[in-house]
Amino acid sequence: MIQPAKPELVTVNIDGKEIAVPKGTNVIEAARMVNVDVPHYCYHPKLAVVGNCRMCLIEMGMPAVDPATKAPVIDPATGKQKINWIPRPQIGCGTNVSPGLHVRTTSPMVKDAREGVMEFLLINHPLDCPICDQAGECKLQEQATGYGRGYSRFVEQKNVKPKRTQLGPRVTLDDERCVLCSRCIRFSRDIAGKDVLGFVDRGSYSTLTCHPDKKLDHNYSLNTVDICPVGALTSTDFRFKMRVWFLKQTNTIDTESSVGVNTVAWSREGVLYRITPRQNDEVNDTWMADSGRVLYKQVAAADRLSSKEALDALVAKAAALFAAGSVSIVGSGRSSVEEQFLTKKLATALKAQGHLVNRTAQGDKLLISADRNPNLRGALVTGLISQLPCSELKQLSREIDAGTIKTVVAINEDLTAAGLTSTQLAKVSIVYLGTHANATSAAAKVVIPTLTVFEKAGTFVNQQFRIQKFAKAVPGLAGANDDLVVLSKLVAAAGGSVISELNALWTAIAAEVPVLSTILYRNLPDTGLLLDGTAWAGLPFVESETLHYKPAQPAVAAATA
């Protein structure tokens, strides 16, 4: 295997600490490596540098050399090479490290400059932190604590700007709080490819708005809320719903496609309130689609399935149908690796034919792939399927019409959406395992309610063949059952024997699945692990790219200090 080239390192000095960093590293990022915080608003590591806010002012200097001989100039007081300090502060975001660079972040000049910038930022900013939706996540609030003067010399009336402006269907703007950092403008233009935002007017009257006849309505609009450093841009859905310091954060995965975007579920007392992206530079940078943020609403949807009947009684009814033989199983690309492993065990125990529904739609070439199954690759890895499935269950349809199948086990799949007719469903006995009601659950003789992705733990394999884990965010709905427990009991009823506890199950998975032989769930890093997908390289996947979303290096715009 070809090893990636090692980056060229340069030595810099930050507040008296020397550190070797890759050449070209931004000063803000270099300072972070030695636990030095350089405050900023407009800078974002994934966006172009513009130098708007001036909050990241620092002192910079370079080792002095004789202009004629290029020999180092030694300071007689210290015996070390003299440092020529630039007489005025510079912006850290617009500076990349170079050999010998010296940086001061806590000098009196830097402190005074930052306090001056903070004073200007607060001139027209409303003092409404107690009712601001960004409280607890506001960088202005944090930096005002460290760099605010504690008093104001401004005696004029504040400039009043628009409030509660709907920039789009999902984003609400409070322009009085905007610090003109332009993060939202750069994201929409450079990342989402939708140049819809801009500033109008000048000076303290500058206002963020949409271009004429345009709205902030693209499917990545809520990322502007995530990166807004103050309370200007807010999520219309989450606005004034809950204080963030009350919320528990749980790592999970966006299940709307095979990209496997890393996300965080925010909950309190068993109730989900929002979904936000989680940084994984190998998968999704720090972004996610708006459509994935509303998936948490499935947990409390009106059509959720639940049952008052005991699980053992439901399993017994299913086992009675299995006894008739001629069973077919329709697995799911939305099931976890662990569930697919048990689904294969069930198919083996029943000597049943296994099927999988291939769910496709138009991709956006960003973070939603054309393959809308989050774990199609997992089904290949576990051996549940050996080749890519069709979008319709044509083989199963023929077998039902021929009368060779008597029982169908459908795992979280609506068979009518996969091409079967209501007449065909009436010809067989259906055992349905799923979360929400649909035509298949209505026609089923046995319905076993199961859990959503937010109510359980497991792993998915994304389109890179990267295995990633998700954790349980909220307790399961009353009357719904853990999928692993259900499948394990069904396997046992069919004559098999499997452990349903997640970590213990992974011991069996590692023993039986060669690609996963060195992996345990508890040891998986938060960013996942790349598996060897060469065995399936020749299959005609929907996406042709090895890596669907390739994070771009942010362009650096000219910034005048």
Residue pairs with C-beta under 8 A, 6 or more apart in sequence:
7 22
7 23
8 22
8 23
9 20
9 21
9 22
9 23
10 20
10 21
10 22
10 23
10 97
10 98
10 99
10 101
11 18
11 19
11 20
11 99
11 100
12 18
12 19
12 21
12 30
12 97
12 98
12 99
12 100
12 101
12 102
12 103
13 19
13 100
13 101
13 102
13 103
14 30
14 31
14 34
14 36
14 102
14 103
14 105
15 34
15 36
15 103
15 104
15 105
15 106
17 34
17 36
19 30
19 33
19 34
21 29
21 30
21 33
21 97
23 97
23 98
24 96
24 97
25 96
25 97
26 43
26 45
26 49
26 92
26 93
26 95
26 96
26 97
27 38
27 58
27 60
27 92
27 93
27 95
27 96
27 97
27 101
27 103
28 38
28 40
28 43
28 56
28 92
28 93
29 45
30 97
30 103
31 37
31 38
31 92
31 103
31 105
32 38
36 105
38 56
38 58
38 92
38 105
39 55
39 56
39 114
39 139
39 143
39 146
39 147
40 53
40 55
40 56
40 92
40 93
41 52
41 53
41 55
41 139
41 140
41 179
41 181
41 229
41 230
42 50
42 51
42 52
42 53
42 55
42 93
42 181
42 182
42 183
43 49
43 53
43 56
43 92
43 93
44 183
44 186
44 227
44 554
45 554
46 191
46 285
46 286
46 287
46 551
46 554
47 183
47 186
47 187
47 190
47 191
47 227
47 554
48 186
48 190
48 554
48 555
48 556
48 557
49 93
49 94
49 554
49 556
49 557
49 559
50 182
50 186
50 557
50 559
51 91
51 93
51 94
51 557
51 559
51 560
51 561
52 180
52 181
52 182
53 117
53 121
53 179
53 180
53 181
54 91
54 117
55 114
55 117
55 118
55 121
55 143
56 91
56 92
56 93
57 89
57 90
57 91
57 92
57 110
57 113
57 114
57 117
58 89
58 90
58 91
58 92
58 95
58 103
58 104
58 105
58 110
59 85
59 86
59 89
59 90
59 103
59 104
59 105
59 107
59 109
59 110
60 85
60 86
60 90
60 95
60 101
60 102
60 103
60 104
61 83
61 84
61 85
61 86
61 101
61 102
61 103
61 104
62 83
62 84
62 98
62 100
62 101
62 102
63 72
63 81
63 82
63 83
63 84
63 100
63 102
64 72
64 73
64 81
64 82
64 83
64 84
65 71
65 72
65 73
66 72
66 73
72 81
72 82
73 81
73 82
74 80
74 81
74 82
75 81
75 82
75 83
83 102
85 102
85 104
88 561
89 109
89 110
89 113
89 561
90 561
91 559
91 561
92 103
92 105
93 559
94 556
94 559
94 561
96 556
104 110
111 147
114 143
114 147
115 147
115 148
115 149
117 147
118 143
118 144
118 147
118 148
118 149
119 148
119 149
119 152
119 153
119 154
121 140
121 179
122 144
122 148
122 152
123 152
123 154
123 158
123 204
124 158
124 159
124 161
124 176
124 204
125 140
125 176
125 177
125 179
125 230
126 158
126 176
126 177
129 135
129 138
129 141
132 138
132 141
132 177
132 231
133 231
133 234
133 238
133 239
133 240
134 141
134 177
134 228
134 230
134 231
134 234
135 141
135 231
135 243
135 244
136 243
136 244
136 245
137 244
138 229
138 230
138 231
139 229
139 230
140 177
140 179
140 229
140 230
159 204
159 205
160 176
161 175
161 176
161 178
161 207
162 173
162 175
162 176
162 207
163 174
163 175
163 176
164 172
164 173
164 174
165 172
165 173
165 174
165 175
165 209
166 172
166 173
166 236
167 173
167 197
167 209
167 210
167 215
167 216
167 221
167 233
168 210
168 215
168 216
168 217
168 221
169 215
169 217
169 236
170 217
170 221
170 222
170 235
170 236
170 237
170 290
171 216
171 221
171 222
171 224
171 225
171 233
171 234
171 235
171 236
172 233
172 234
172 235
172 236
172 239
173 208
173 232
173 233
173 234
174 231
174 232
174 234
175 207
175 208
175 232
177 230
177 231
177 232
178 207
178 208
178 230
178 232
179 229
179 230
179 232
180 199
180 206
180 208
181 228
181 229
182 199
183 224
183 227
183 228
183 229
184 197
184 208
184 224
184 227
184 228
184 233
185 197
185 198
185 199
185 208
187 220
187 223
187 224
187 227
188 194
188 195
188 196
188 197
188 216
188 218
188 220
188 221
188 224
189 195
189 197
190 554
190 555
191 220
191 223
191 287
192 218
192 220
192 221
192 223
192 366
194 218
194 220
195 211
196 210
196 211
196 214
196 215
196 216
196 218
197 208
197 209
197 210
197 211
197 216
197 224
198 208
198 209
198 210
198 211
199 206
199 207
199 208
199 209
200 206
200 207
200 209
201 207
208 232
210 216
216 224
219 289
219 290
219 291
219 364
219 368
220 287
220 288
220 289
220 290
220 366
220 367
221 290
222 235
222 290
222 293
223 277
223 287
223 288
224 233
225 233
225 234
225 235
226 276
226 277
226 286
227 286
235 274
237 274
237 293
237 294
238 273
238 274
241 273
241 274
242 266
242 268
242 273
244 266
246 268
247 266
247 267
247 268
247 273
248 266
248 267
248 268
248 473
249 264
249 265
249 266
250 264
250 265
250 266
250 267
250 454
250 471
250 472
250 473
251 262
251 263
251 264
251 265
251 278
251 469
251 470
251 471
251 526
252 263
252 264
252 265
252 275
252 453
252 454
252 470
252 471
252 473
253 260
253 261
253 262
253 263
253 374
253 453
253 460
253 468
253 470
254 260
254 261
254 262
254 263
254 275
254 288
254 289
254 292
254 295
254 367
254 374
255 292
255 295
255 334
255 374
255 453
255 460
256 289
256 291
256 292
256 295
256 368
256 372
256 374
257 363
257 367
257 368
257 369
257 370
257 371
257 372
257 373
257 374
258 369
258 371
258 372
258 373
258 374
258 375
258 376
258 377
258 462
258 463
258 542
258 543
258 548
259 283
259 284
259 367
259 368
259 369
259 462
259 463
259 548
259 549
260 283
260 284
260 374
260 460
260 461
260 462
260 463
260 464
260 466
260 468
260 528
261 277
261 283
261 284
261 287
261 288
261 289
261 292
261 367
262 277
262 278
262 279
262 280
262 283
262 284
262 468
262 526
262 527
263 275
263 276
263 277
263 278
263 288
263 292
264 275
264 276
264 277
264 278
265 272
265 275
265 296
265 454
265 473
265 474
266 272
266 273
266 274
266 275
266 276
267 273
267 473
267 474
270 474
270 475
271 300
271 474
272 296
272 299
272 300
272 454
272 473
272 474
273 296
274 293
274 296
275 288
275 292
275 293
275 294
275 295
275 296
276 288
276 293
277 284
277 286
277 287
277 288
278 286
278 526
279 285
279 286
280 526
280 527
280 528
281 551
282 464
282 466
282 527
282 528
283 462
283 464
283 466
283 468
283 527
283 528
283 549
284 367
284 549
285 549
285 551
287 366
287 367
288 367
289 364
289 366
289 367
289 368
291 368
295 453
296 454
298 304
298 435
298 436
298 452
299 452
299 454
299 455
299 474
299 477
301 436
303 436
303 437
303 438
304 435
304 436
304 437
304 449
304 477
304 480
305 434
305 435
305 436
305 437
305 441
305 447
305 449
305 450
305 480
306 449
306 477
306 478
306 479
306 480
307 314
307 447
307 448
307 449
307 479
307 480
308 479
311 448
311 481
311 485
311 486
311 489
312 489
314 446
314 447
314 448
315 448
315 486
315 489
315 490
315 493
316 493
317 445
317 446
318 409
318 431
318 446
318 448
318 490
318 493
319 490
319 493
319 494
321 327
321 406
321 407
321 429
321 431
321 445
321 446
322 350
322 407
322 493
322 494
324 406
324 407
324 429
325 406
326 404
326 405
326 406
326 407
327 350
327 351
327 352
327 405
327 406
327 407
327 408
327 409
328 352
328 353
328 354
328 355
328 396
328 399
328 405
328 407
328 408
328 409
329 343
329 346
329 347
329 350
329 352
329 353
329 354
329 355
329 408
329 409
329 411
330 355
330 356
330 357
330 393
330 396
330 408
330 409
330 410
330 411
330 413
330 415
330 418
331 340
331 343
331 344
331 347
331 354
331 355
331 356
331 379
331 384
331 385
331 411
331 413
332 339
332 340
332 356
332 357
332 373
332 411
332 412
332 413
333 356
333 357
333 358
333 359
333 373
333 374
333 375
333 376
333 378
333 379
334 373
334 374
334 375
334 412
335 343
335 375
335 378
335 411
335 412
335 483
336 375
336 378
336 456
336 458
336 459
336 460
336 470
336 483
337 375
337 378
337 381
337 382
337 458
337 459
337 460
337 461
337 467
337 509
337 516
338 458
338 459
338 484
338 502
338 505
338 506
338 509
339 411
339 458
339 483
339 484
339 487
340 375
340 378
340 379
340 382
340 384
341 382
341 384
341 505
341 508
341 509
341 512
341 513
342 484
342 487
342 488
342 491
342 498
342 500
342 505
343 354
343 384
343 411
343 487
344 354
344 382
344 383
344 384
345 487
345 491
345 496
345 498
346 352
346 409
346 487
346 490
346 491
346 494
346 496
347 353
347 354
347 384
348 496
349 491
349 494
349 495
349 496
350 494
352 409
353 395
353 396
353 399
353 405
354 384
354 385
355 389
355 393
355 395
355 396
356 376
356 379
356 384
356 385
356 389
357 373
357 389
357 391
357 393
357 413
357 417
357 418
358 371
358 373
358 376
358 388
358 389
358 390
358 391
359 371
359 372
359 373
359 391
360 370
360 371
360 372
360 391
360 542
361 370
361 372
362 370
363 369
363 370
363 371
363 542
363 543
363 548
365 548
366 549
367 548
367 549
369 463
369 542
369 543
369 548
370 542
370 543
371 463
371 541
371 542
371 543
374 460
374 462
375 460
375 461
376 388
376 389
377 461
377 462
377 463
377 465
377 533
377 536
378 459
378 460
378 461
378 467
379 385
380 386
380 536
380 539
381 461
381 465
381 467
381 513
381 515
381 516
381 531
382 509
382 513
383 513
387 539
388 539
388 540
388 541
391 418
391 419
392 418
392 419
393 415
393 418
393 419
393 420
394 419
396 405
396 408
396 420
397 419
397 420
397 424
399 405
400 408
400 420
400 424
400 427
400 428
401 424
401 427
403 427
405 428
406 428
406 429
407 428
407 429
407 430
407 431
408 415
408 428
408 429
408 430
408 431
409 430
409 431
409 433
409 490
410 430
410 431
410 432
410 433
410 434
410 440
410 444
411 433
411 434
412 433
412 434
412 435
412 450
413 434
413 440
414 438
414 439
414 440
415 425
415 430
415 439
415 440
416 422
416 425
416 438
416 439
416 440
417 438
417 439
422 439
422 443
425 439
425 440
425 443
426 443
429 445
429 446
430 440
430 443
430 444
430 445
430 446
431 444
431 445
431 446
431 448
432 440
432 441
432 444
432 446
432 447
432 448
433 448
433 450
433 483
433 486
433 487
434 440
434 441
434 447
434 449
434 450
435 449
435 450
435 451
435 452
435 480
441 447
448 481
448 486
449 477
449 479
449 480
449 481
450 480
450 481
450 482
450 483
450 486
451 476
451 477
451 480
451 481
451 482
451 483
453 470
454 472
454 473
454 474
455 472
455 473
455 474
455 475
455 476
455 477
455 480
456 472
456 476
456 482
456 483
456 484
457 469
457 470
457 471
457 472
457 502
457 521
458 469
458 470
458 484
458 502
458 521
459 467
459 468
459 469
459 470
459 521
459 524
460 467
460 468
460 470
461 467
461 468
461 531
462 468
462 528
463 541
463 543
463 548
464 530
464 533
464 546
464 547
464 548
465 530
465 531
465 532
465 533
465 536
466 528
466 529
466 530
466 531
467 516
467 519
467 524
467 528
467 529
467 531
468 524
468 527
468 528
469 521
469 524
469 526
469 528
476 482
482 500
484 500
484 501
484 502
484 505
485 500
487 498
487 500
488 498
488 499
488 500
489 500
491 497
491 498
492 498
498 505
498 508
499 505
499 507
499 508
502 521
503 520
503 521
503 522
506 519
506 520
506 521
506 522
507 520
509 516
510 516
510 517
510 518
510 519
510 520
511 517
515 531
515 532
515 535
516 531
519 529
